[in-house]
Structures are given as C-alpha cells and as structure tokens.
Amino acid sequence: MPVTIDPKTRSWIPVPSDNDFSIQNLPYAVMETTNGASAVCTAIGDQVINLAALHDAGQFNKTAIAAENIFKADALNKFMTAGRKTWTDVRQRLCDLLREGGDPALKDDVNLRNKAIQPIETVKLKLPVKIGDFTDFYSSKHHAMNVGIMFRGKENALMPNWLHLPVGYHGRAGTVFPSGFDIKRPCGQTKADDAQVPSYGPSRLLDFELEMGFFVGKANDHGTRVSTDQTSDHIFGMVLINDWSARDLQKWEYVPLGPFLGKSFATTISPWVVTLDALEPFKTNAQPRDIPVLPYLEEKSAAAYDIELEAHIQSEKLTEPMRLTHTNFKHMYWTIAQQLAHHTVNGTAMRVGDLCGSGTISGPTKDSLGSMLELCWKGTKPMKLPDGTERRFFEDGDTVTLTGWCQGDGYRVGFGKCAAKILPATPT
C-alpha cells in the first residue's frame, strides 16, 4: 500500500511552499560524499540528508535494513531490490526524523546533523541508478497526432496499432546521463529532399523531447507478466527525461526499423527519483479511451498523474531562461501502468534498474507542446527569443532545462532540474 504523508505535516527544516522538496516528497538520489565515496540521499527544502550517515548512527535499527547499510552505494539499485517493505520502512522513518513533533534523534544531535546534512548547492549528484535496459514509449496522443499530420497527413496521422497498444522501442542505456552533463551535437547521415545521395556531418535539427520516466524496482521472472494492478509494487519512482533527438538523422534512418543514431547519442534525466508514494495524492483519471482496450490493459482505478511540466531555453546571450512550453503529464493517453503491463505481456523479464520513458508529452494547446518539432512546426514557424534571435531547433551553447512538480495545498512534490548544455560536434 502507498505510504502518503499528511499534507498538513511540516518539517523542522524550513521548506517554502514553492520548494520541490517538501516532507511529502522525500525523493532519492546518489551523492558524492566529502571523502570521494557515494551515498544514497534524500532532500528536504534546500538541504540534502545523507542516508548512509543516518544508518551508521543507528537511525534505521528498527527497519527491515537494520543490519546492512545499503545506502553506502553508488546507485539506488540495492535499495530498490530490497523491496516494498523496505521502501515503506525508510520513508516512514525519514518522515518521523524530519517532521515537527517527530523523533528528535536527528534534530537534537548536533554531531549527527553535521555528518548527515549539508546544503543542496554544495552537493554533487550522480546518475541515480545503474540502468540495465532503456525503453522509450510513444504515449502522447497529441504528440503522435502532430507528428503524424506533419509527415503523413491528418487522415493517416495515427498508425493502425496506436490506439490498441503503447508503442515503444528499445533505446541505449549507456548514453543516459544525469542533469548537468553537457551533450555533444551528434553527427551522422542526413539526406535533403532534393538530394540524390545522403551526406555526412553534424545534425542541424537538434531537438528536445519533454518526457517522464519510471524505474523498475521489482523484477519479474521470464515468462511472467506484471498486471496493471501490480505495477505499484514494481515501479520504484519517476524522473524527468529529456530524450534528445536529431530530427534530420532520424528522418533518413528510421524506415524500416525505427529510431537509431538520431536518438541513441544522449538522454538526460533528473538526479532525483520521486517515489510513487509521494505521487499517490496526485493521481487522476487517464484520458478517455477512443476505443476499448484489451483486458490486460484495463485499469481498475485512476492511474494518471497530475504533474506540471515546463521546458526552458537559455542561449549564451540570454541573461535568464525563456520558457518554451508548459504542459502536464496527465495529458498522456497511455499510463505507466499500461506501459509496464504491455512491456511484460510477452513474458519479458524486467530487471531492477530498467528505465522506461513516456515518450514526448504534448498537451492540446500550442503552448503545451513537448518538442521544437511541434512548437516550430517542423521549422516553418520559428520561435523568437528575447534578444531578437530565432530558433527552429537548438544551436550550440543552448542550455535546455526541464522542471516538473505536483502542487499540493501549501506544498510541492517536485523533481528538481533536468538540464544540459549543447556542445559543438566533435571535429572529424
């Protein structure tokens, strides 16, 4: 069962109402410690809590992980593998240590506070999970319709299978990077419409894709499947994803097997993993089905999430970022429960640490689209920046930042930032 924290609960560490990291959140990340090691941590307001230090001080002695300090790790995988009971115990213990009127063991111990707590701006965060496989879905109807209209016309915008199943493809886990890791512009083959043969060079149509993703926290055996009502025990938490896309490489290569070099060069994720427990109060009904789904994709309760999402651009000439789009995760046609159920229906064995991306998240309005391909309509409607320059796609030196949050009554459950700067292509 989900472990939600009363919306009226407050922490003895001050947290402004618009801060992503309220006590209702308690996300997880992996930090570099002062001695060069790694540790699992959580965030509260503008502070980071080192869970390995709390464990060494005996603060988890009454939990399922009393013996082994699984927080002394360079990834969340061991913590995730420990299972739902451990996730529950740790979340409840952290809440008790951090809430006003809770256990004063951390608040009143100056030495422990000095060991375990430090300002968030002083902390270096790493890739939170050792990722085994990466699957990217294509689950926004608004996005799929827009792209289909651009390339096939309105009558054939959606492929015949799209309303029947969550379409997806396997990406490359080795090029998933944490926020702050700069991205080099990719090179590859492109072919102009009026050219007889392709040419080689840097991508000229570099794009972002505003997505969310979930990490698998419980494996299933080969030949078994995860039903939609079992997914809360199998999904550990969610992150923001910018699944970069080189549109010109992609256009030339994608027939007949789909995305390859146009997608595999880089994917940026936020370092904070927000648990499904924290997101539970923000569940909402999924988008209405155009047609009935097969029984294995049916859901018995609300399975979408009301998560506000934004993307910003900051060129090297701009003094502050400019918002590109404001959308919401609830606009997705296929939910994360349906994605995992479909992924395993053929008996695929999902492993702890596998990452699944939602696909580009676009809403119904022109200012809620999740890619430059849509915002600038295949480059035909350039976007003007505050300094007078224009963008159809991204240029070297541009920094793209994604943010996302759920808004509660006087508190937020947010994801921090998912940001990366675009560097020039490697000279050839």
C-alpha positions, 0 to 999 in steps of 0.5 A, a space after each residue: 500500500 502507498 505510504 502518503 504523508 499528511 499534507 498538513 505535516 511540516 518539517 523542522 527544516 524550513 521548506 517554502 511552499 514553492 520548494 520541490 522538496 517538501 516532507 511529502 516528497 522525500 525523493 532519492 538520489 546518489 551523492 558524492 560524499 566529502 571523502 570521494 565515496 557515494 551515498 544514497 540521499 534524500 532532500 528536504 527544502 534546500 538541504 540534502 540528508 545523507 542516508 548512509 550517515 543516518 544508518 551508521 548512527 543507528 537511525 534505521 535499527 528498527 527497519 527491515 535494513 537494520 543490519 546492512 547499510 545499503 545506502 553506502 552505494 553508488 546507485 539506488 539499485 540495492 535499495 530498490 531490490 530490497 523491496 516494498 517493505 523496505 521502501 515503506 520502512 525508510 520513508 516512514 522513518 525519514 518522515 518521523 526524523 524530519 517532521 515537527 513533533 517527530 523523533 528528535 534523534 536527528 534534530 537534537 544531535 548536533 554531531 549527527 546533523 553535521 555528518 548527515 546534512 549539508 546544503 543542496 548547492 554544495 552537493 554533487 549528484 550522480 546518475 541515480 541508478 545503474 540502468 540495465 535496459 532503456 525503453 522509450 514509449 510513444 504515449 502522447 496522443 497529441 504528440 503522435 497526432 502532430 507528428 503524424 499530420 506533419 509527415 503523413 497527413 491528418 487522415 493517416 496521422 495515427 498508425 493502425 496499432 496506436 490506439 490498441 497498444 503503447 508503442 515503444 522501442 528499445 533505446 541505449 542505456 549507456 548514453 543516459 546521463 544525469 542533469 548537468 552533463 553537457 551533450 555533444 551535437 551528434 553527427 551522422 547521415 542526413 539526406 535533403 529532399 532534393 538530394 540524390 545521395 545522403 551526406 555526412 556531418 553534424 545534425 542541424 535539427 537538434 531537438 528536445 523531447 519533454 518526457 517522464 520516466 519510471 524505474 523498475 524496482 521489482 523484477 519479474 521472472 521470464 515468462 511472467 507478466 506484471 498486471 496493471 494492478 501490480 505495477 505499484 509494487 514494481 515501479 520504484 519512482 519517476 524522473 524527468 527525461 529529456 530524450 534528445 533527438 536529431 530530427 534530420 538523422 532520424 528522418 533518413 534512418 528510421 524506415 524500416 526499423 525505427 529510431 537509431 543514431 538520431 536518438 541513441 547519442 544522449 538522454 538526460 534525466 533528473 538526479 532525483 527519483 520521486 517515489 510513487 508514494 509521494 505521487 499517490 495524492 496526485 493521481 487522476 483519471 487517464 484520458 478517455 479511451 477512443 476505443 476499448 482496450 484489451 483486458 490486460 490493459 484495463 485499469 481498475 482505478 485512476 492511474 494518471 498523474 497530475 504533474 506540471 511540466 515546463 521546458 526552458 531555453 537559455 542561449 549564451 546571450 540570454 541573461 535568464 531562461 525563456 520558457 518554451 512550453 508548459 504542459 502536464 503529464 496527465 495529458 498522456 493517453 497511455 499510463 505507466 501502468 499500461 506501459 509496464 503491463 504491455 512491456 511484460 505481456 510477452 513474458 519479458 523479464 524486467 530487471 531492477 534498474 530498467 528505465 522506461 520513458 513516456 515518450 514526448 508529452 504534448 498537451 492540446 494547446 500550442 503552448 503545451 507542446 513537448 518538442 521544437 518539432 511541434 512548437 516550430 512546426 517542423 521549422 516553418 514557424 520559428 520561435 523568437 527569443 528575447 534578444 531578437 534571435 530565432 530558433 527552429 531547433 537548438 544551436 550550440 551553447 543552448 542550455 535546455 532545462 526541464 522542471 516538473 512538480 505536483 502542487 499540493 495545498 501549501 506544498 510541492 512534490 517536485 523533481 528538481 532540474 533536468 538540464 544540459 548544455 549543447 556542445 559543438 560536434 566533435 571535429 572529424 
